[in-house]
Amino acid sequence: MSPIIQPLSVYAKIIAITLFVVMLGTLISPALAQQFKEPVYTIRGAEISGFEIDQEDASLIISIDPRARGEITITLPRNLIDAKIGFEDIDFHVFIGTNHADNHTETRTAFDRTVTIPIKRSTTEITIFGTHIFSQMSTTQTQTQTQPQTTETRIADELREQIPDGKAKLLIYSDTNWKGAYQSSNTDYTEIVGQRDKSFIFDCESSFGRQGVFGAKIEKLTEHGYLTIVAIQNQKIISQGSTNEQFMEVLVNGDCVSSSSVGPGGGCLIATATFGSELATQVQQLRELRDSKLLQTNSGLAFMESFNEFYYSFSPYIADLERENPVFKEVVKLTITPLLTSLSLLNYVELDSEESVLGYGISLILLNVAMYIGIPAIVIIGIRKKF
């Protein structure tokens, strides 16, 4: 006679379900804990031995192995830990051991908060209290999926914003510390230093008879991380560069743009590509000669207008070839050096009248015809006669 299987009572079912949930939680908890990704940090005078998240207190606990006095700088993503009242940011509460720390500093971006905390030889634990702790699993997955598009999206957002005419904006995107400087034909040399993302608006005007120029050089100060620099004006990218290398500098430079007419001055495209920058000495000398000499008379102004129509019909292509081919760039440099030398002679004469501009201008043209056509022709004829 087979035994009769009695159905489980309601209480037995509840107990079984509870045990199953507890066992499932035991298995899942270590898996979730493994998803925790350590924040980016730098530390001096100690080593970090571990991080721990306390969900109940909305805090991050940092265990430290101290060596000497120093400091820790740690970047905390907002989707890991944050401190807000409503939609307004409030300060993190930082404790060193059991003592409240009042001498820490904090910088904020839309995506993270970076805290710098001095430490002593006796410091073994730091606790950062916020108001919100978020899921590490979703944080890690989201960052992995969206990181490649983050910078591009932010640049696109910046391009939609209006910048006043005559001004440009320098955008710096990074996940580490950096320093550098920027300058333009309308803005003095300005040193800057920071960490992570920042932007700067500066004057960069193209006016009648003069092409505005700008340059910026930013250096990444750590081995890790990335650095991207973008200069924008009139809702256009006018220059950009980036690096992931260790301690690498990124240089961007170029011409300013403006909604107003640039006038007959234009930019020295070939000379800029040849000598590497609008701020190069040779390019500045050409610009000074044009602005302070030629454009001061009607004949010089008429010449520049005619010359620009001819010059800009081919100069962009030559400049592009120079950037793509270093050998061609050196050939161009050798070719234009005699021309630049002859033009420098005009700095030693007075061009204060229409007659002087015409006289010296024609003489200079004849000199260059002799250098570039006459001398090679004489050499070729002599070689042919000899052989």
Backbone hydrogen bonds, N-H to C=O, Kabsch-Sander energy under -0.5 kcal/mol:
donor,donor_aa,acceptor,acceptor_aa,energy
5,I,3,P,-0.6
6,Q,4,I,-0.6
13,K,9,S,-2.0
14,I,10,V,-2.1
15,I,11,Y,-2.3
16,A,12,A,-2.3
17,I,13,K,-2.6
18,T,14,I,-2.4
19,L,15,I,-2.5
20,F,16,A,-2.1
21,V,17,I,-2.4
22,V,18,T,-2.4
23,M,19,L,-2.4
24,L,20,F,-2.6
25,G,21,V,-2.6
26,T,22,V,-2.1
27,L,23,M,-1.7
28,I,24,L,-2.4
29,S,25,G,-2.5
31,A,27,L,-0.7
32,L,28,I,-2.3
33,A,29,S,-2.5
34,Q,30,P,-1.8
35,Q,31,A,-0.5
35,Q,32,L,-1.2
36,F,33,A,-1.4
38,E,36,F,-0.5
40,V,75,T,-0.6
42,T,73,T,-2.3
44,R,71,E,-2.5
47,E,65,D,-1.8
49,S,47,E,-0.5
49,S,63,S,-2.3
50,G,63,S,-1.1
52,E,61,I,-1.9
54,D,59,S,-2.6
55,Q,53,I,-0.7
58,A,54,D,-0.9
59,S,54,D,-1.9
60,L,128,I,-2.3
61,I,52,E,-3.4
62,I,60,L,-0.5
62,I,126,I,-3.5
63,S,50,G,-2.7
63,S,61,I,-0.5
64,I,124,T,-2.8
65,D,47,E,-3.5
67,R,45,G,-2.7
67,R,68,A,-0.6
68,A,45,G,-2.7
70,G,119,I,-2.1
71,E,44,R,-1.1
72,I,117,I,-2.4
73,T,42,T,-2.8
74,I,72,I,-0.5
74,I,115,V,-2.6
75,T,40,V,-2.9
76,L,74,I,-0.6
76,L,113,R,-3.3
78,R,111,F,-2.5
80,L,77,P,-1.9
81,I,77,P,-2.1
82,D,132,H,-1.9
85,I,88,E,-2.6
88,E,85,I,-1.8
90,I,83,A,-2.0
93,H,129,F,-2.0
94,V,92,F,-0.6
95,F,127,T,-2.7
96,I,99,N,-2.9
97,G,95,F,-0.8
97,G,125,E,-2.2
98,T,96,I,-0.6
99,N,96,I,-1.9
101,A,94,V,-3.3
102,D,100,H,-0.5
105,T,116,T,-2.1
107,T,114,T,-2.4
109,T,112,D,-2.6
113,R,76,L,-2.1
114,T,107,T,-2.7
115,V,74,I,-2.7
115,V,113,R,-0.5
116,T,105,T,-2.5
117,I,72,I,-3.0
119,I,70,G,-2.5
123,T,120,K,-1.3
126,I,62,I,-2.4
127,T,95,F,-2.7
128,I,60,L,-2.7
129,F,93,H,-3.4
129,F,127,T,-0.6
130,G,58,A,-3.1
131,T,82,D,-3.0
132,H,82,D,-2.2
134,F,80,L,-2.2
139,T,135,S,-1.7
140,T,136,Q,-2.6
141,Q,137,M,-2.1
142,T,138,S,-2.5
143,Q,139,T,-2.5
144,T,140,T,-2.0
145,Q,141,Q,-1.9
146,T,142,T,-2.3
147,Q,143,Q,-2.0
149,Q,146,T,-1.2
150,T,146,T,-0.9
150,T,147,Q,-1.0
151,T,147,Q,-0.6
153,T,149,Q,-2.5
154,R,150,T,-2.1
155,I,151,T,-2.5
156,A,152,E,-2.3
157,D,153,T,-2.1
158,E,154,R,-2.2
159,L,155,I,-2.3
160,R,156,A,-0.8
160,R,157,D,-0.6
161,E,157,D,-0.6
161,E,158,E,-1.1
167,K,164,P,-1.9
168,A,202,F,-3.1
169,K,232,I,-2.6
170,L,200,F,-3.4
171,L,169,K,-0.6
171,L,230,V,-3.6
172,I,198,K,-3.0
173,Y,228,T,-2.9
175,D,226,Y,-1.0
178,W,194,G,-2.6
179,K,219,E,-1.9
180,G,192,I,-2.6
181,A,217,K,-2.0
182,Y,190,T,-2.0
183,Q,215,G,-2.6
184,S,187,T,-1.9
185,S,213,V,-2.5
186,N,203,D,-0.5
187,T,184,S,-0.5
190,T,182,Y,-2.6
192,I,180,G,-2.8
194,G,178,W,-2.4
196,R,176,T,-2.6
198,K,172,I,-2.1
200,F,170,L,-2.1
202,F,168,A,-2.5
204,C,166,G,-3.1
207,S,205,E,-0.6
207,S,210,R,-1.2
209,G,262,V,-0.7
210,R,207,S,-2.2
210,R,262,V,-0.6
212,G,210,R,-0.6
214,F,254,G,-2.0
215,G,183,Q,-2.8
216,A,252,V,-2.7
217,K,181,A,-2.5
218,I,250,V,-2.3
219,E,179,K,-3.8
220,K,248,M,-2.2
221,L,177,N,-2.3
227,L,243,T,-2.1
228,T,173,Y,-2.8
229,I,241,G,-3.3
230,V,171,L,-2.4
231,A,239,S,-3.1
232,I,169,K,-2.5
233,Q,236,K,-2.5
236,K,233,Q,-1.1
238,I,231,A,-2.6
238,I,236,K,-0.6
239,S,231,A,-1.3
241,G,229,I,-2.3
243,T,227,L,-2.2
247,F,222,T,-1.2
248,M,245,E,-0.8
250,V,218,I,-2.8
252,V,216,A,-2.6
254,G,214,F,-1.8
256,C,212,G,-3.1
265,G,262,V,-0.5
269,L,267,G,-1.7
272,T,268,C,-2.4
273,A,269,L,-2.3
274,T,270,I,-2.2
275,F,271,A,-2.5
276,G,272,T,-1.2
280,A,277,S,-1.3
284,Q,280,A,-2.4
285,Q,281,T,-2.3
286,L,282,Q,-1.9
287,R,283,V,-2.3
288,E,284,Q,-2.6
289,L,285,Q,-2.3
290,R,286,L,-2.3
291,D,287,R,-2.9
292,S,288,E,-2.6
293,K,289,L,-1.3
294,L,289,L,-1.6
295,L,290,R,-2.4
296,Q,293,K,-1.2
297,T,294,L,-1.3
301,L,297,T,-2.2
302,A,298,N,-2.5
303,F,299,S,-2.2
304,M,300,G,-2.2
305,E,301,L,-1.9
306,S,302,A,-2.0
307,F,303,F,-3.0
308,N,304,M,-2.5
309,E,305,E,-1.3
310,F,306,S,-1.4
311,Y,307,F,-3.5
312,Y,308,N,-2.6
313,S,310,F,-1.0
314,F,311,Y,-1.3
315,S,311,Y,-2.4
317,Y,314,F,-0.7
318,I,314,F,-1.7
319,A,315,S,-2.7
320,D,316,P,-2.0
321,L,317,Y,-2.1
322,E,318,I,-2.1
323,R,319,A,-1.8
324,E,320,D,-1.5
325,N,321,L,-2.0
329,K,325,N,-1.9
330,E,326,P,-1.9
331,V,327,V,-1.9
332,V,328,F,-2.5
333,K,329,K,-2.1
334,L,330,E,-2.3
335,T,331,V,-2.0
336,I,332,V,-2.6
337,T,333,K,-1.3
340,L,336,I,-2.6
341,T,337,T,-2.3
342,S,338,P,-2.3
343,L,339,L,-2.4
344,S,340,L,-1.7
345,L,342,S,-1.2
346,L,343,L,-1.7
347,N,344,S,-1.4
348,Y,345,L,-1.6
349,V,346,L,-1.1
351,L,349,V,-0.6
357,V,353,S,-2.0
358,L,354,E,-2.3
359,G,355,E,-2.8
360,Y,356,S,-2.7
361,G,357,V,-2.2
362,I,358,L,-2.6
363,S,359,G,-2.1
364,L,360,Y,-2.3
365,I,361,G,-2.1
366,L,362,I,-2.4
367,L,363,S,-2.1
368,N,364,L,-2.2
369,V,365,I,-2.3
370,A,366,L,-2.2
371,M,367,L,-2.0
372,Y,368,N,-3.0
373,I,369,V,-2.2
374,G,369,V,-2.0
375,I,370,A,-3.0
377,A,373,I,-2.1
378,I,374,G,-2.4
379,V,375,I,-2.3
380,I,376,P,-2.6
381,I,377,A,-2.5
382,G,378,I,-2.3
383,I,379,V,-2.2
384,R,380,I,-2.3
385,K,381,I,-2.2
386,K,382,G,-1.8
387,F,383,I,-2.1
